Amino acid sequence: SFLRRVLHVENHYRQSVQHQLVMQDAILTAVAGGQIQMTPSGGLANLDMNNFFLPINVRRDHLLEDTLQVLQDAAPADLQKQLRVTFRGEEGQDAGGVSREFFKLLGEQLFVLQSMFFDKVVAEEARLLWFDRASPKESVDFWMLGVVLGLAVYNSLPGLDARFPVCVFRKLRGETLGLEDLGELFPMVANSFRTLLKWQPSEDLEKGAANELFANTFCLDFTVSFQDEGQSRTKELKPGGKDLAVTLENRAEFVTLYCDWALTEGVAKQFEPFKRGFSRVCESPLLQAFTGDELSRIVMGETDIELDNLRPKAKYEGYTAASECMFWFWSVLQDFDSSHRRLFLSFVTGSDRSPVGGLGELQLIIQKKPGALQKGNKGRRLPTAHTCFNTLILPEYGSLIQLREALVSAIENTEGFGLE
């Protein structure tokens, strides 16, 4: 939590510097053209405020296409401006909530197995997203993945709904990867290698006999086989590898070379543009100081989804903590299963993941819906939310059952932004 707050402050400072540079450039341009004017209040007129933000205007039904076009057209300096996201045809103003919805929708299309970016075997066995070396996607698509991840970090948004392994972030930090990282993605292979490394011959065997027994037991050479575009291929891990048996003496070298191929060389075509995209946005010296594990926690968020942790910092407007309706409300949240907890969190904040440090870092505002209530309407009006400010607008209901039914209906059937 502390690391995320420090990064947030540093990123905010960098955005402020970028804001000042845009302001200076605009003033110099206006002065040079003789177009500068003063407002009655002493401010500057004729300044295009859009220059201070990275505007992202997208269609929901063409989200990836529109996003890629915006990111490709943006200069590196533009990517370090504050985001201002709009969905075409919707009236929502981006005070943070629209950006969170934008990244949530991107995650649902990008960071899933169906996107064809990621390895199916790893997704099924390890339940993680790892780059597919046989992916049909172009380099520019992996570049976009990196930019999206970088923008989420730079703008201090909640964790992306993506199941990246920690080793992705270790690679972004340039850390050396090894058997433990391989185990995160390919647990069965890693366990086999651990057995390989631990195997010991009988003490009465001579060195030559021990090496021969080892080679005959494991039957390995310095090659790796894999599928590429439906074809079975073999890659030598070192020159002459197909003719070099793995023995007691060189088994550690074999494991090291295999890890390097699986985690680095074998996915270089996919990972390198991904890294360039991430670095195009995130070049902060502070960010470079984080370890891969720390960066993973910052980006992915924590797994804490205990909604009761929202209670200590909750703010009430129109209600009090002792209101009967609030007693029912917290009881309903406590009874929610995992999926409904995530739906509620997404409904109120725009993201179904907790920030680093857990839900105790958020302040939930519970606001009574204004206007007189008629007795017959107490169970009919649904809650609404302002995700930009983590605000739940909750009508007063006549019973716990009515409140539960209305809240569940709202969180299960709401998407999009609009202004009443």
PEUR-V125838 format. One record per residue. N is the residue number from 1. OMEGA is omega as a letter, one per 20 degrees, with the letter a starting at -180 (none if undefined). BURIAL is I if it has 9 or more other C-alpha atoms within 8 Angstrom, else O. D_CENTER is the distance of its C-alpha to the mean C-alpha in whole Angstrom. Layout:
BEGIN
n=N omega=OMEGA burial=BURIAL d_center=D_CENTER
n=N omega=OMEGA burial=BURIAL d_center=D_CENTER
END
This chain:
BEGIN
n=1 omega=r burial=O d_center=16
n=2 omega=a burial=O d_center=19
n=3 omega=a burial=O d_center=16
n=4 omega=r burial=I d_center=14
n=5 omega=r burial=O d_center=17
n=6 omega=r burial=O d_center=18
n=7 omega=r burial=I d_center=16
n=8 omega=r burial=I d_center=15
n=9 omega=a burial=O d_center=19
n=10 omega=r burial=I d_center=19
n=11 omega=r burial=I d_center=17
n=12 omega=r burial=O d_center=19
n=13 omega=r burial=O d_center=22
n=14 omega=r burial=I d_center=21
n=15 omega=r burial=I d_center=20
n=16 omega=r burial=O d_center=24
n=17 omega=r burial=O d_center=25
n=18 omega=r burial=I d_center=24
n=19 omega=r burial=I d_center=26
n=20 omega=r burial=O d_center=29
n=21 omega=r burial=O d_center=29
n=22 omega=r burial=I d_center=29
n=23 omega=r burial=I d_center=31
n=24 omega=r burial=O d_center=34
n=25 omega=a burial=O d_center=33
n=26 omega=a burial=I d_center=34
n=27 omega=a burial=I d_center=37
n=28 omega=r burial=O d_center=39
n=29 omega=a burial=O d_center=38
n=30 omega=r burial=I d_center=40
n=31 omega=a burial=I d_center=43
n=32 omega=a burial=O d_center=43
n=33 omega=a burial=O d_center=44
n=34 omega=a burial=O d_center=46
n=35 omega=a burial=O d_center=44
n=36 omega=r burial=I d_center=42
n=37 omega=r burial=O d_center=43
n=38 omega=r burial=I d_center=43
n=39 omega=r burial=O d_center=42
n=40 omega=a burial=O d_center=45
n=41 omega=r burial=O d_center=43
n=42 omega=r burial=O d_center=43
n=43 omega=a burial=O d_center=39
n=44 omega=r burial=I d_center=39
n=45 omega=r burial=O d_center=39
n=46 omega=r burial=O d_center=38
n=47 omega=r burial=O d_center=34
n=48 omega=a burial=O d_center=32
n=49 omega=r burial=O d_center=29
n=50 omega=r burial=O d_center=26
n=51 omega=a burial=O d_center=27
n=52 omega=a burial=I d_center=25
n=53 omega=r burial=I d_center=22
n=54 omega=a burial=I d_center=19
n=55 omega=r burial=I d_center=20
n=56 omega=r burial=I d_center=18
n=57 omega=a burial=I d_center=20
n=58 omega=r burial=I d_center=19
n=59 omega=a burial=I d_center=21
n=60 omega=a burial=O d_center=19
n=61 omega=r burial=O d_center=21
n=62 omega=a burial=O d_center=20
n=63 omega=a burial=I d_center=17
n=64 omega=a burial=O d_center=16
n=65 omega=a burial=O d_center=19
n=66 omega=a burial=I d_center=19
n=67 omega=r burial=I d_center=16
n=68 omega=a burial=I d_center=17
n=69 omega=r burial=O d_center=20
n=70 omega=a burial=I d_center=19
n=71 omega=r burial=I d_center=17
n=72 omega=a burial=O d_center=20
n=73 omega=a burial=O d_center=23
n=74 omega=r burial=I d_center=21
n=75 omega=r burial=O d_center=22
n=76 omega=r burial=O d_center=20
n=77 omega=r burial=O d_center=22
n=78 omega=a burial=I d_center=21
n=79 omega=r burial=I d_center=17
n=80 omega=r burial=I d_center=18
n=81 omega=r burial=I d_center=19
n=82 omega=a burial=I d_center=18
n=83 omega=r burial=I d_center=16
n=84 omega=a burial=I d_center=18
n=85 omega=r burial=I d_center=17
n=86 omega=r burial=I d_center=20
n=87 omega=a burial=I d_center=20
n=88 omega=r burial=O d_center=24
n=89 omega=r burial=O d_center=26
n=90 omega=a burial=O d_center=25
n=91 omega=a burial=O d_center=26
n=92 omega=r burial=I d_center=23
n=93 omega=a burial=O d_center=23
n=94 omega=r burial=I d_center=19
n=95 omega=r burial=O d_center=20
n=96 omega=a burial=I d_center=16
n=97 omega=a burial=I d_center=16
n=98 omega=r burial=I d_center=16
n=99 omega=r burial=I d_center=13
n=100 omega=r burial=I d_center=11
n=101 omega=r burial=I d_center=13
n=102 omega=a burial=I d_center=12
n=103 omega=r burial=I d_center=8
n=104 omega=r burial=I d_center=9
n=105 omega=r burial=O d_center=11
n=106 omega=a burial=I d_center=10
n=107 omega=a burial=I d_center=7
n=108 omega=r burial=I d_center=11
n=109 omega=a burial=I d_center=12
n=110 omega=a burial=I d_center=10
n=111 omega=r burial=I d_center=9
n=112 omega=a burial=I d_center=12
n=113 omega=a burial=I d_center=15
n=114 omega=a burial=O d_center=17
n=115 omega=r burial=I d_center=15
n=116 omega=r burial=I d_center=18
n=117 omega=a burial=I d_center=15
n=118 omega=a burial=I d_center=15
n=119 omega=a burial=I d_center=18
n=120 omega=a burial=O d_center=19
n=121 omega=r burial=O d_center=21
n=122 omega=a burial=I d_center=18
n=123 omega=a burial=I d_center=17
n=124 omega=a burial=O d_center=20
n=125 omega=a burial=O d_center=21
n=126 omega=a burial=I d_center=18
n=127 omega=r burial=O d_center=16
n=128 omega=r burial=I d_center=13
n=129 omega=r burial=I d_center=12
n=130 omega=a burial=I d_center=14
n=131 omega=r burial=I d_center=15
n=132 omega=a burial=I d_center=18
n=133 omega=r burial=I d_center=21
n=134 omega=a burial=O d_center=23
n=135 omega=r burial=I d_center=21
n=136 omega=a burial=O d_center=23
n=137 omega=r burial=O d_center=20
n=138 omega=r burial=O d_center=21
n=139 omega=a burial=I d_center=20
n=140 omega=r burial=O d_center=19
n=141 omega=r burial=O d_center=16
n=142 omega=r burial=I d_center=15
n=143 omega=r burial=I d_center=15
n=144 omega=r burial=I d_center=13
n=145 omega=a burial=I d_center=10
n=146 omega=r burial=I d_center=10
n=147 omega=r burial=I d_center=11
n=148 omega=r burial=I d_center=8
n=149 omega=r burial=I d_center=6
n=150 omega=r burial=I d_center=9
n=151 omega=r burial=I d_center=10
n=152 omega=r burial=I d_center=7
n=153 omega=a burial=I d_center=8
n=154 omega=a burial=I d_center=12
n=155 omega=r burial=I d_center=12
n=156 omega=r burial=I d_center=11
n=157 omega=r burial=O d_center=9
n=158 omega=a burial=I d_center=8
n=159 omega=r burial=I d_center=5
n=160 omega=r burial=I d_center=2
n=161 omega=a burial=I d_center=5
n=162 omega=a burial=I d_center=5
n=163 omega=r burial=I d_center=8
n=164 omega=r burial=O d_center=8
n=165 omega=r burial=I d_center=11
n=166 omega=a burial=I d_center=12
n=167 omega=r burial=I d_center=14
n=168 omega=a burial=I d_center=12
n=169 omega=r burial=I d_center=11
n=170 omega=r burial=I d_center=15
n=171 omega=r burial=I d_center=16
n=172 omega=r burial=I d_center=14
n=173 omega=r burial=I d_center=16
n=174 omega=r burial=O d_center=19
n=175 omega=r burial=O d_center=20
n=176 omega=a burial=O d_center=23
n=177 omega=a burial=I d_center=22
n=178 omega=a burial=I d_center=24
n=179 omega=r burial=I d_center=25
n=180 omega=r burial=O d_center=23
n=181 omega=r burial=I d_center=20
n=182 omega=a burial=I d_center=21
n=183 omega=r burial=I d_center=22
n=184 omega=a burial=I d_center=18
n=185 omega=a burial=I d_center=18
n=186 omega=a burial=I d_center=22
n=187 omega=a burial=I d_center=23
n=188 omega=r burial=O d_center=27
n=189 omega=a burial=I d_center=27
n=190 omega=r burial=I d_center=26
n=191 omega=r burial=I d_center=29
n=192 omega=r burial=O d_center=32
n=193 omega=r burial=I d_center=31
n=194 omega=r burial=O d_center=32
n=195 omega=r burial=O d_center=35
n=196 omega=a burial=I d_center=36
n=197 omega=a burial=O d_center=36
n=198 omega=a burial=O d_center=37
n=199 omega=r burial=O d_center=40
n=200 omega=r burial=O d_center=44
n=201 omega=r burial=O d_center=47
n=202 omega=a burial=O d_center=50
n=203 omega=a burial=O d_center=52
n=204 omega=r burial=O d_center=55
n=205 omega=r burial=O d_center=53
n=206 omega=a burial=O d_center=54
n=207 omega=a burial=O d_center=51
n=208 omega=r burial=O d_center=52
n=209 omega=r burial=O d_center=52
n=210 omega=r burial=I d_center=49
n=211 omega=a burial=I d_center=47
n=212 omega=r burial=I d_center=49
n=213 omega=r burial=O d_center=48
n=214 omega=a burial=I d_center=44
n=215 omega=a burial=I d_center=44
n=216 omega=a burial=O d_center=46
n=217 omega=a burial=O d_center=44
n=218 omega=r burial=O d_center=40
n=219 omega=a burial=O d_center=41
n=220 omega=r burial=O d_center=39
n=221 omega=a burial=I d_center=39
n=222 omega=r burial=I d_center=37
n=223 omega=r burial=I d_center=35
n=224 omega=r burial=I d_center=32
n=225 omega=a burial=O d_center=32
n=226 omega=r burial=O d_center=29
n=227 omega=r burial=I d_center=29
n=228 omega=a burial=I d_center=28
n=229 omega=r burial=O d_center=29
n=230 omega=a burial=O d_center=31
n=231 omega=r burial=O d_center=33
n=232 omega=a burial=O d_center=33
n=233 omega=r burial=O d_center=33
n=234 omega=a burial=O d_center=34
n=235 omega=r burial=O d_center=33
n=236 omega=r burial=I d_center=35
n=237 omega=r burial=I d_center=33
n=238 omega=r burial=O d_center=36
n=239 omega=a burial=O d_center=39
n=240 omega=a burial=O d_center=42
n=241 omega=a burial=I d_center=39
n=242 omega=r burial=I d_center=40
n=243 omega=a burial=O d_center=44
n=244 omega=a burial=O d_center=42
n=245 omega=r burial=I d_center=42
n=246 omega=a burial=I d_center=40
n=247 omega=r burial=I d_center=42
n=248 omega=a burial=I d_center=42
n=249 omega=a burial=O d_center=42
n=250 omega=a burial=O d_center=40
n=251 omega=r burial=I d_center=37
n=252 omega=r burial=O d_center=35
n=253 omega=r burial=O d_center=35
n=254 omega=a burial=I d_center=34
n=255 omega=r burial=I d_center=31
n=256 omega=a burial=I d_center=30
n=257 omega=r burial=I d_center=30
n=258 omega=r burial=I d_center=29
n=259 omega=r burial=I d_center=25
n=260 omega=r burial=I d_center=25
n=261 omega=a burial=I d_center=26
n=262 omega=a burial=I d_center=23
n=263 omega=a burial=I d_center=20
n=264 omega=a burial=I d_center=21
n=265 omega=a burial=O d_center=24
n=266 omega=a burial=I d_center=24
n=267 omega=a burial=I d_center=20
n=268 omega=a burial=O d_center=21
n=269 omega=a burial=I d_center=22
n=270 omega=a burial=I d_center=18
n=271 omega=a burial=I d_center=16
n=272 omega=r burial=O d_center=18
n=273 omega=r burial=I d_center=17
n=274 omega=r burial=I d_center=14
n=275 omega=r burial=I d_center=15
n=276 omega=r burial=I d_center=17
n=277 omega=r burial=I d_center=14
n=278 omega=a burial=I d_center=12
n=279 omega=r burial=I d_center=15
n=280 omega=r burial=I d_center=17
n=281 omega=a burial=I d_center=14
n=282 omega=r burial=I d_center=14
n=283 omega=a burial=O d_center=18
n=284 omega=r burial=O d_center=18
n=285 omega=r burial=O d_center=21
n=286 omega=r burial=O d_center=19
n=287 omega=r burial=I d_center=16
n=288 omega=a burial=I d_center=18
n=289 omega=r burial=O d_center=20
n=290 omega=r burial=I d_center=17
n=291 omega=r burial=I d_center=17
n=292 omega=r burial=I d_center=14
n=293 omega=r burial=I d_center=14
n=294 omega=r burial=I d_center=14
n=295 omega=r burial=I d_center=11
n=296 omega=a burial=I d_center=9
n=297 omega=r burial=I d_center=10
n=298 omega=a burial=I d_center=9
n=299 omega=a burial=I d_center=5
n=300 omega=a burial=I d_center=5
n=301 omega=r burial=I d_center=8
n=302 omega=a burial=I d_center=11
n=303 omega=a burial=O d_center=13
n=304 omega=r burial=O d_center=16
n=305 omega=r burial=I d_center=16
n=306 omega=a burial=O d_center=20
n=307 omega=r burial=I d_center=21
n=308 omega=r burial=O d_center=24
n=309 omega=r burial=I d_center=22
n=310 omega=a burial=I d_center=22
n=311 omega=a burial=O d_center=26
n=312 omega=a burial=O d_center=27
n=313 omega=a burial=I d_center=25
n=314 omega=r burial=I d_center=26
n=315 omega=a burial=O d_center=28
n=316 omega=r burial=I d_center=31
n=317 omega=a burial=I d_center=32
n=318 omega=r burial=O d_center=35
n=319 omega=r burial=I d_center=35
n=320 omega=r burial=O d_center=35
n=321 omega=a burial=O d_center=34
n=322 omega=a burial=O d_center=37
n=323 omega=a burial=O d_center=37
n=324 omega=a burial=O d_center=38
n=325 omega=r burial=I d_center=35
n=326 omega=r burial=I d_center=33
n=327 omega=r burial=I d_center=34
n=328 omega=a burial=I d_center=33
n=329 omega=a burial=I d_center=30
n=330 omega=r burial=I d_center=29
n=331 omega=r burial=O d_center=31
n=332 omega=a burial=I d_center=29
n=333 omega=a burial=I d_center=25
n=334 omega=a burial=O d_center=27
n=335 omega=a burial=O d_center=28
n=336 omega=r burial=I d_center=25
n=337 omega=a burial=O d_center=23
n=338 omega=a burial=O d_center=20
n=339 omega=r burial=O d_center=19
n=340 omega=r burial=I d_center=21
n=341 omega=r burial=I d_center=19
n=342 omega=r burial=I d_center=16
n=343 omega=r burial=I d_center=17
n=344 omega=a burial=I d_center=19
n=345 omega=r burial=I d_center=16
n=346 omega=a burial=I d_center=15
n=347 omega=a burial=I d_center=18
n=348 omega=a burial=I d_center=19
n=349 omega=a burial=I d_center=15
n=350 omega=r burial=I d_center=13
n=351 omega=a burial=I d_center=11
n=352 omega=r burial=I d_center=11
n=353 omega=r burial=I d_center=10
n=354 omega=r burial=I d_center=12
n=355 omega=r burial=I d_center=11
n=356 omega=a burial=I d_center=12
n=357 omega=r burial=I d_center=16
n=358 omega=a burial=I d_center=16
n=359 omega=r burial=I d_center=17
n=360 omega=r burial=I d_center=20
n=361 omega=a burial=O d_center=18
n=362 omega=r burial=O d_center=18
n=363 omega=r burial=I d_center=22
n=364 omega=r burial=I d_center=22
n=365 omega=r burial=I d_center=25
n=366 omega=a burial=I d_center=27
n=367 omega=r burial=I d_center=30
n=368 omega=r burial=I d_center=33
n=369 omega=a burial=O d_center=33
n=370 omega=r burial=O d_center=36
n=371 omega=a burial=O d_center=40
n=372 omega=r burial=O d_center=42
n=373 omega=r burial=O d_center=42
n=374 omega=a burial=O d_center=44
n=375 omega=a burial=O d_center=45
n=376 omega=a burial=O d_center=44
n=377 omega=a burial=O d_center=41
n=378 omega=a burial=I d_center=39
n=379 omega=a burial=I d_center=37
n=380 omega=a burial=O d_center=36
n=381 omega=a burial=O d_center=34
n=382 omega=r burial=I d_center=30
n=383 omega=r burial=I d_center=28
n=384 omega=a burial=O d_center=26
n=385 omega=r burial=I d_center=23
n=386 omega=a burial=I d_center=22
n=387 omega=a burial=I d_center=18
n=388 omega=a burial=I d_center=19
n=389 omega=r burial=I d_center=21
n=390 omega=a burial=I d_center=20
n=391 omega=r burial=I d_center=23
n=392 omega=r burial=I d_center=24
n=393 omega=a burial=I d_center=28
n=394 omega=r burial=I d_center=30
n=395 omega=r burial=I d_center=33
n=396 omega=a burial=I d_center=36
n=397 omega=a burial=I d_center=37
n=398 omega=a burial=O d_center=40
n=399 omega=r burial=O d_center=39
n=400 omega=a burial=I d_center=36
n=401 omega=r burial=O d_center=36
n=402 omega=r burial=I d_center=36
n=403 omega=a burial=I d_center=33
n=404 omega=a burial=I d_center=31
n=405 omega=a burial=O d_center=32
n=406 omega=a burial=I d_center=31
n=407 omega=r burial=I d_center=27
n=408 omega=r burial=I d_center=26
n=409 omega=a burial=I d_center=28
n=410 omega=a burial=I d_center=25
n=411 omega=a burial=I d_center=22
n=412 omega=a burial=O d_center=23
n=413 omega=a burial=O d_center=24
n=414 omega=r burial=O d_center=22
n=415 omega=r burial=O d_center=20
n=416 omega=a burial=O d_center=20
n=417 omega=r burial=O d_center=21
n=418 omega=r burial=O d_center=25
n=419 omega=r burial=O d_center=28
n=420 omega=none burial=O d_center=31
END
